[in-house]
Amino acid sequence: MALTKPDLTLHLHQALDNLKAQLRPGQQAMAEWQGGALAVSAVPGSGKSTGMAIATAILLAKRYLQQGTATNQGNWFW
């Protein structure tokens, strides 16, 4: 089933919200990072890898959406 651009954009925003909801408060702050220096606690088990992976996914998706290039070609996000 092909999605229209508005449907795809809505689906992507929902997926990003679901990812962000999985993060703890400190990880959410990392996911909302906009630029500049970023300090991440190196405490074992603090969720660095998970937080950084989800933050990266959110950042890339937001930039992709800002460029206005969200299409359903390749269904890249699921």
Backbone as CSV, one residue per row, in Angstrom:
resi,resn,N_x,N_y,N_z,CA_x,CA_y,CA_z,C_x,C_y,C_z
1,MET,0.838,-1.176,0.000,0.000,0.000,0.000,0.885,1.243,0.000
2,ALA,0.696,2.093,-0.948,1.473,3.330,-1.041,0.847,4.391,-0.140
3,LEU,1.693,5.098,0.569,1.237,6.176,1.429,1.381,7.507,0.699
4,THR,0.438,8.412,0.952,0.582,9.753,0.410,1.622,10.486,1.246
5,LYS,2.140,11.579,0.717,3.154,12.332,1.449,2.659,12.801,2.816
6,PRO,1.434,13.344,2.926,0.960,13.737,4.258,0.841,12.544,5.212
7,ASP,0.374,11.393,4.712,0.272,10.200,5.549,1.648,9.748,6.003
8,LEU,2.589,9.777,5.099,3.937,9.351,5.414,4.573,10.276,6.449
9,THR,4.377,11.550,6.292,4.921,12.521,7.239,4.313,12.308,8.618
10,LEU,3.002,12.092,8.678,2.348,11.825,9.952,2.884,10.543,10.575
11,HIS,3.029,9.504,9.775,3.553,8.229,10.265,4.967,8.404,10.824
12,LEU,5.780,9.166,10.143,7.150,9.403,10.591,7.167,10.168,11.915
13,HIS,6.339,11.191,12.039,6.265,11.947,13.291,5.811,11.043,14.437
14,GLN,4.854,10.171,14.174,4.390,9.244,15.213,5.504,8.274,15.614
15,ALA,6.253,7.789,14.636,7.359,6.874,14.925,8.425,7.574,15.767
16,LEU,8.719,8.828,15.451,9.704,9.587,16.228,9.219,9.824,17.653
17,ASP,7.932,10.139,17.807,7.372,10.321,19.147,7.465,9.027,19.953
18,ASN,7.204,7.892,19.308,7.301,6.596,19.989,8.732,6.314,20.427
19,LEU,9.694,6.623,19.569,11.096,6.431,19.942,11.465,7.306,21.134
20,LYS,11.086,8.564,21.066,11.433,9.497,22.136,10.788,9.103,23.461
21,ALA,9.591,8.534,23.401,8.885,8.118,24.616,9.612,6.979,25.332
22,GLN,10.471,6.253,24.634,11.221,5.156,25.225,12.418,5.645,26.052
23,LEU,12.763,6.898,25.916,13.961,7.430,26.563,13.679,7.954,27.967
24,ARG,14.676,7.853,28.821,14.615,8.464,30.155,14.864,9.977,29.990
25,PRO,14.567,10.775,31.031,14.713,12.237,30.903,16.080,12.696,30.398
26,GLY,17.162,12.150,30.916,18.488,12.551,30.448,18.720,12.194,28.990
27,GLN,18.192,11.050,28.571,18.319,10.635,27.178,17.455,11.530,26.284
28,GLN,16.287,11.939,26.788,15.428,12.831,26.011,16.110,14.166,25.770
29,ALA,16.834,14.654,26.769,17.582,15.902,26.591,18.614,15.731,25.480
30,MET,19.244,14.572,25.425,20.209,14.285,24.364,19.497,14.264,23.002
31,ALA,18.307,13.680,22.956,17.560,13.584,21.705,17.086,14.954,21.214
32,GLU,16.937,15.911,22.126,16.489,17.254,21.758,17.642,18.201,21.451
33,TRP,18.858,17.690,21.527,20.051,18.496,21.273,19.959,19.169,19.909
34,GLN,20.318,20.453,19.857,20.217,21.228,18.619,21.568,21.603,18.019
35,GLY,22.647,21.458,18.754,23.958,21.815,18.243,24.870,22.271,19.361
36,GLY,26.141,22.410,19.043,27.110,22.808,20.037,27.630,21.621,20.822
37,ALA,28.282,21.912,21.940,28.866,20.855,22.761,27.776,20.010,23.401
38,LEU,28.073,18.732,23.540,27.141,17.801,24.169,27.936,16.904,25.105
39,ALA,27.616,16.933,26.384,28.282,16.082,27.368,27.372,14.906,27.691
40,VAL,27.928,13.710,27.635,27.177,12.499,27.934,27.904,11.759,29.045
41,SER,27.199,11.453,30.118,27.785,10.744,31.252,28.261,9.359,30.819
42,ALA,29.478,9.009,31.219,30.068,7.729,30.828,29.839,6.645,31.874
43,VAL,28.820,6.781,32.684,28.510,5.795,33.718,28.033,4.505,33.045
44,PRO,28.589,3.352,33.448,28.138,2.086,32.851,26.631,1.877,33.054
45,GLY,25.970,1.470,31.984,24.537,1.194,32.060,23.649,2.416,32.049
46,SER,24.205,3.573,31.722,23.406,4.800,31.743,22.555,4.986,30.493
47,GLY,22.727,4.131,29.499,21.908,4.213,28.290,22.514,5.070,27.203
48,LYS,23.837,5.191,27.210,24.512,6.027,26.208,24.233,5.545,24.785
49,SER,24.424,4.276,24.546,24.272,3.738,23.185,22.834,3.872,22.701
50,THR,21.879,3.494,23.552,20.465,3.607,23.182,20.083,5.061,22.949
51,GLY,20.476,5.921,23.878,20.145,7.339,23.745,20.740,7.963,22.508
52,MET,21.998,7.665,22.234,22.655,8.234,21.048,22.047,7.683,19.757
53,ALA,21.715,6.402,19.737,21.121,5.811,18.527,19.761,6.435,18.228
54,ILE,18.928,6.558,19.253,17.606,7.153,19.041,17.726,8.636,18.737
55,ALA,18.623,9.336,19.415,18.842,10.763,19.135,19.292,10.967,17.689
56,THR,20.155,10.089,17.208,20.621,10.180,15.817,19.476,9.929,14.852
57,ALA,18.663,8.921,15.122,17.516,8.625,14.258,16.558,9.810,14.203
58,ILE,16.298,10.412,15.354,15.399,11.566,15.411,15.989,12.746,14.645
59,LEU,17.276,13.017,14.854,17.930,14.130,14.159,17.895,13.944,12.643
60,LEU,18.233,12.750,12.186,18.227,12.500,10.740,16.827,12.611,10.157
61,ALA,15.841,12.087,10.848,14.467,12.162,10.348,13.977,13.606,10.302
62,LYS,14.290,14.375,11.341,13.878,15.784,11.347,14.517,16.548,10.193
63,ARG,15.792,16.324,9.973,16.462,17.014,8.858,15.887,16.575,7.523
64,TYR,15.569,15.314,7.403,14.963,14.795,6.179,13.616,15.457,5.932
65,LEU,12.809,15.579,6.982,11.505,16.222,6.855,11.640,17.709,6.541
66,GLN,12.619,18.376,7.150,12.825,19.808,6.913,13.190,20.082,5.464
67,GLN,13.846,19.122,4.828,14.220,19.301,3.432,13.031,19.114,2.511
68,GLY,11.909,18.620,3.053,10.722,18.411,2.241,10.877,17.255,1.277
69,THR,11.696,16.276,1.635,11.949,15.167,0.717,11.347,13.858,1.198
70,ALA,10.452,13.925,2.189,9.854,12.680,2.683,8.979,12.066,1.597
71,THR,9.339,10.900,1.163,8.550,10.168,0.181,8.392,8.743,0.674
72,ASN,7.588,7.979,-0.004,7.418,6.587,0.408,8.319,5.668,-0.399
73,GLN,9.258,6.186,-1.148,10.158,5.353,-1.938,11.098,4.614,-1.008
74,GLY,11.047,3.313,-1.063,11.941,2.501,-0.260,11.495,2.267,1.167
75,ASN,10.419,2.937,1.616,9.941,2.748,2.978,11.104,2.700,3.956
76,TRP,11.948,3.699,3.929,13.227,3.695,4.635,13.121,3.683,6.133
77,PHE,11.981,4.020,6.708,11.931,4.134,8.161,11.218,3.003,8.844
78,TRP,10.832,1.973,8.127,10.259,0.822,8.843,10.672,-0.449,8.244
